[in-house]
Amino acid sequence: METFQPLRDVWLSFFYLYGVGGFIFFLGIHIIKKTGAINLKLKRHRFWYRVMLIGYFYFVAFHAFFIILGLNT
């Protein structure tokens, strides 16, 4: 019978989610900037640009926090 390796399994999915998903997210951000769909000179565009970036890193930190909390119980 195979032993369960929660640390490897949990972190593997975490890195896949935020690694592959993050790559696609930042590729989209790059395309948005290159095509001129966002004008960072406008206050509302800067606001939403920051919301997207901070939101991504917030969810990474939030998810990592609860994984660590769950593994330590």
KEKE-565721 format. One record per atom (N, C-alpha, C): residue number from 1; atom name; x, y, z. Coordinates in Angstrom, 3 decimals, padded with zeros to 6 digits. Example, Ala and Ser with C-alpha at 12.3 -4.5 7.8 and 13.67 -1.06 7.14 Angstrom:
BEGIN
- 1 | N | 013.190 | -005.690 | 007.800
- 1 | CA | 012.300 | -004.500 | 007.800
- 1 | C | 013.200 | -003.300 | 007.800
- 2 | N | 012.850 | -002.250 | 007.080
- 2 | CA | 013.670 | -001.060 | 007.140
- 2 | C | 012.900 | 000.030 | 007.870
***
This chain:
BEGIN
- 1 | N | 000.848 | -001.180 | 000.000
- 1 | CA | 000.000 | 000.000 | 000.000
- 1 | C | 000.891 | 001.240 | 000.000
- 2 | N | 000.569 | 002.175 | -000.858
- 2 | CA | 001.355 | 003.399 | -000.975
- 2 | C | 001.013 | 004.349 | 000.173
- 3 | N | 002.041 | 004.961 | 000.744
- 3 | CA | 001.799 | 005.925 | 001.817
- 3 | C | 001.429 | 007.266 | 001.215
- 4 | N | 000.562 | 007.969 | 001.902
- 4 | CA | 000.102 | 009.281 | 001.462
- 4 | C | 001.183 | 010.309 | 001.755
- 5 | N | 001.517 | 011.103 | 000.770
- 5 | CA | 002.518 | 012.154 | 000.948
- 5 | C | 001.837 | 013.510 | 000.776
- 6 | N | 001.181 | 013.987 | 001.835
- 6 | CA | 000.390 | 015.213 | 001.684
- 6 | C | 001.231 | 016.433 | 001.339
- 7 | N | 002.433 | 016.514 | 001.864
- 7 | CA | 003.252 | 017.686 | 001.606
- 7 | C | 003.556 | 017.812 | 000.117
- 8 | N | 003.989 | 016.740 | -000.490
- 8 | CA | 004.316 | 016.763 | -001.917
- 8 | C | 003.065 | 017.002 | -002.749
- 9 | N | 002.002 | 016.302 | -002.443
- 9 | CA | 000.776 | 016.411 | -003.232
- 9 | C | 000.152 | 017.801 | -003.132
- 10 | N | 000.106 | 018.359 | -001.944
- 10 | CA | -000.514 | 019.663 | -001.749
- 10 | C | 000.312 | 020.753 | -002.416
- 11 | N | 001.600 | 020.758 | -002.185
- 11 | CA | 002.431 | 021.821 | -002.752
- 11 | C | 002.582 | 021.671 | -004.252
- 12 | N | 002.531 | 020.463 | -004.767
- 12 | CA | 002.610 | 020.272 | -006.209
- 12 | C | 001.415 | 020.926 | -006.902
- 13 | N | 000.236 | 020.716 | -006.368
- 13 | CA | -000.948 | 021.344 | -006.962
- 13 | C | -000.921 | 022.860 | -006.779
- 14 | N | -000.407 | 023.323 | -005.651
- 14 | CA | -000.291 | 024.760 | -005.404
- 14 | C | 000.622 | 025.406 | -006.437
- 15 | N | 001.802 | 024.815 | -006.652
- 15 | CA | 002.744 | 025.387 | -007.611
- 15 | C | 002.234 | 025.272 | -009.038
- 16 | N | 001.493 | 024.218 | -009.322
- 16 | CA | 000.893 | 024.103 | -010.649
- 16 | C | -000.150 | 025.201 | -010.842
- 17 | N | -001.018 | 025.371 | -009.858
- 17 | CA | -002.090 | 026.356 | -009.956
- 17 | C | -001.532 | 027.760 | -010.143
- 18 | N | -000.609 | 028.157 | -009.279
- 18 | CA | -000.107 | 029.525 | -009.327
- 18 | C | 001.093 | 029.682 | -010.254
- 19 | N | 001.729 | 028.606 | -010.639
- 19 | CA | 002.817 | 028.677 | -011.608
- 19 | C | 002.287 | 028.763 | -013.023
- 20 | N | 001.530 | 027.752 | -013.428
- 20 | CA | 000.958 | 027.742 | -014.778
- 20 | C | -000.106 | 028.837 | -014.910
- 21 | N | -000.969 | 028.921 | -013.913
- 21 | CA | -001.995 | 029.966 | -013.945
- 21 | C | -001.393 | 031.358 | -013.877
- 22 | N | -000.351 | 031.516 | -013.090
- 22 | CA | 000.334 | 032.805 | -013.000
- 22 | C | 001.013 | 033.171 | -014.303
- 23 | N | 001.605 | 032.181 | -014.970
- 23 | CA | 002.233 | 032.433 | -016.266
- 23 | C | 001.194 | 032.940 | -017.266
- 24 | N | 000.052 | 032.289 | -017.307
- 24 | CA | -001.018 | 032.707 | -018.219
- 24 | C | -001.539 | 034.090 | -017.828
- 25 | N | -001.705 | 034.333 | -016.534
- 25 | CA | -002.173 | 035.628 | -016.035
- 25 | C | -001.201 | 036.741 | -016.442
- 26 | N | 000.094 | 036.534 | -016.187
- 26 | CA | 001.069 | 037.576 | -016.498
- 26 | C | 001.295 | 037.713 | -018.000
- 27 | N | 001.100 | 036.651 | -018.744
- 27 | CA | 001.135 | 036.750 | -020.201
- 27 | C | -000.018 | 037.641 | -020.677
- 28 | N | -001.180 | 037.464 | -020.084
- 28 | CA | -002.327 | 038.313 | -020.406
- 28 | C | -002.072 | 039.768 | -020.045
- 29 | N | -001.467 | 040.012 | -018.893
- 29 | CA | -001.115 | 041.373 | -018.479
- 29 | C | -000.152 | 041.989 | -019.493
- 30 | N | 000.826 | 041.198 | -019.921
- 30 | CA | 001.803 | 041.677 | -020.900
- 30 | C | 001.120 | 042.033 | -022.225
- 31 | N | 000.207 | 041.181 | -022.677
- 31 | CA | -000.520 | 041.441 | -023.924
- 31 | C | -001.374 | 042.701 | -023.800
- 32 | N | -002.018 | 042.862 | -022.668
- 32 | CA | -002.837 | 044.051 | -022.430
- 32 | C | -001.989 | 045.314 | -022.521
- 33 | N | -000.807 | 045.280 | -021.921
- 33 | CA | 000.072 | 046.450 | -021.964
- 33 | C | 000.618 | 046.695 | -023.369
- 34 | N | 001.009 | 045.629 | -024.070
- 34 | CA | 001.593 | 045.767 | -025.406
- 34 | C | 000.586 | 046.286 | -026.438
- 35 | N | -000.669 | 045.890 | -026.314
- 35 | CA | -001.680 | 046.308 | -027.289
- 35 | C | -002.247 | 047.684 | -026.989
- 36 | N | -001.894 | 048.243 | -025.841
- 36 | CA | -002.399 | 049.565 | -025.489
- 36 | C | -003.802 | 049.537 | -024.921
- 37 | N | -004.259 | 048.373 | -024.524
- 37 | CA | -005.600 | 048.256 | -023.944
- 37 | C | -005.672 | 048.894 | -022.563
- 38 | N | -004.519 | 049.139 | -021.968
- 38 | CA | -004.460 | 049.807 | -020.668
- 38 | C | -003.535 | 051.010 | -020.803
- 39 | N | -003.972 | 052.109 | -020.253
- 39 | CA | -003.180 | 053.332 | -020.260
- 39 | C | -002.858 | 053.670 | -018.810
- 40 | N | -001.640 | 053.392 | -018.396
- 40 | CA | -001.280 | 053.569 | -016.985
- 40 | C | -001.143 | 055.034 | -016.584
- 41 | N | -001.365 | 055.939 | -017.522
- 41 | CA | -001.396 | 057.366 | -017.184
- 41 | C | -002.756 | 057.770 | -016.624
- 42 | N | -003.756 | 056.939 | -016.897
- 42 | CA | -005.093 | 057.199 | -016.367
- 42 | C | -005.231 | 056.591 | -014.975
- 43 | N | -005.793 | 057.373 | -014.072
- 43 | CA | -005.916 | 056.943 | -012.674
- 43 | C | -006.739 | 055.667 | -012.529
- 44 | N | -007.847 | 055.548 | -013.236
- 44 | CA | -008.699 | 054.360 | -013.099
- 44 | C | -008.013 | 053.112 | -013.672
- 45 | N | -007.202 | 053.280 | -014.705
- 45 | CA | -006.470 | 052.136 | -015.255
- 45 | C | -005.378 | 051.674 | -014.290
- 46 | N | -004.681 | 052.643 | -013.688
- 46 | CA | -003.663 | 052.288 | -012.676
- 46 | C | -004.313 | 051.563 | -011.505
- 47 | N | -005.476 | 052.020 | -011.082
- 47 | CA | -006.191 | 051.394 | -009.967
- 47 | C | -006.484 | 049.929 | -010.272
- 48 | N | -007.081 | 049.653 | -011.440
- 48 | CA | -007.456 | 048.279 | -011.771
- 48 | C | -006.246 | 047.412 | -012.064
- 49 | N | -005.192 | 048.002 | -012.595
- 49 | CA | -003.940 | 047.272 | -012.806
- 49 | C | -003.377 | 046.799 | -011.462
- 50 | N | -003.370 | 047.702 | -010.492
- 50 | CA | -002.905 | 047.337 | -009.137
- 50 | C | -003.819 | 046.316 | -008.489
- 51 | N | -005.117 | 046.460 | -008.676
- 51 | CA | -006.082 | 045.492 | -008.113
- 51 | C | -005.792 | 044.096 | -008.647
- 52 | N | -005.531 | 043.988 | -009.937
- 52 | CA | -005.239 | 042.675 | -010.523
- 52 | C | -003.946 | 042.087 | -009.963
- 53 | N | -002.887 | 042.882 | -009.898
- 53 | CA | -001.605 | 042.376 | -009.404
- 53 | C | -001.655 | 042.039 | -007.915
- 54 | N | -002.190 | 042.950 | -007.127
- 54 | CA | -002.288 | 042.709 | -005.682
- 54 | C | -003.221 | 041.535 | -005.411
- 55 | N | -004.301 | 041.433 | -006.174
- 55 | CA | -005.233 | 040.322 | -006.010
- 55 | C | -004.589 | 038.978 | -006.276
- 56 | N | -003.764 | 038.906 | -007.298
- 56 | CA | -003.071 | 037.648 | -007.596
- 56 | C | -002.178 | 037.244 | -006.425
- 57 | N | -001.347 | 038.175 | -005.972
- 57 | CA | -000.425 | 037.846 | -004.881
- 57 | C | -001.155 | 037.639 | -003.554
- 58 | N | -002.293 | 038.313 | -003.366
- 58 | CA | -003.104 | 038.094 | -002.175
- 58 | C | -003.606 | 036.654 | -002.131
- 59 | N | -004.124 | 036.157 | -003.256
- 59 | CA | -004.641 | 034.794 | -003.276
- 59 | C | -003.531 | 033.755 | -003.151
- 60 | N | -002.352 | 034.055 | -003.693
- 60 | CA | -001.206 | 033.150 | -003.499
- 60 | C | -000.887 | 033.051 | -002.008
- 61 | N | -000.773 | 034.191 | -001.351
- 61 | CA | -000.438 | 034.212 | 000.079
- 61 | C | -001.553 | 033.584 | 000.920
- 62 | N | -002.800 | 033.903 | 000.606
- 62 | CA | -003.952 | 033.374 | 001.337
- 62 | C | -003.998 | 031.847 | 001.237
- 63 | N | -003.819 | 031.333 | 000.032
- 63 | CA | -003.852 | 029.892 | -000.197
- 63 | C | -002.674 | 029.209 | 000.499
- 64 | N | -001.482 | 029.780 | 000.384
- 64 | CA | -000.298 | 029.206 | 001.037
- 64 | C | -000.465 | 029.196 | 002.552
- 65 | N | -001.023 | 030.255 | 003.107
- 65 | CA | -001.243 | 030.330 | 004.552
- 65 | C | -002.123 | 029.182 | 005.029
- 66 | N | -003.216 | 028.934 | 004.313
- 66 | CA | -004.124 | 027.876 | 004.749
- 66 | C | -003.586 | 026.479 | 004.467
- 67 | N | -002.749 | 026.338 | 003.461
- 67 | CA | -002.075 | 025.043 | 003.260
- 67 | C | -001.136 | 024.763 | 004.430
- 68 | N | -000.346 | 025.754 | 004.792
- 68 | CA | 000.571 | 025.597 | 005.924
- 68 | C | -000.208 | 025.324 | 007.200
- 69 | N | -001.286 | 026.058 | 007.409
- 69 | CA | -002.124 | 025.839 | 008.590
- 69 | C | -002.700 | 024.422 | 008.604
- 70 | N | -003.158 | 023.957 | 007.454
- 70 | CA | -003.722 | 022.608 | 007.374
- 70 | C | -002.697 | 021.513 | 007.573
- 71 | N | -001.472 | 021.730 | 007.098
- 71 | CA | -000.427 | 020.704 | 007.253
- 71 | C | 000.113 | 020.641 | 008.677
- 72 | N | -000.027 | 021.726 | 009.416
- 72 | CA | 000.476 | 021.759 | 010.785
- 72 | C | -000.536 | 021.277 | 011.814
- 73 | N | -001.715 | 020.872 | 011.369
- 73 | CA | -002.722 | 020.396 | 012.350
- 73 | C | -002.680 | 018.888 | 012.452
***
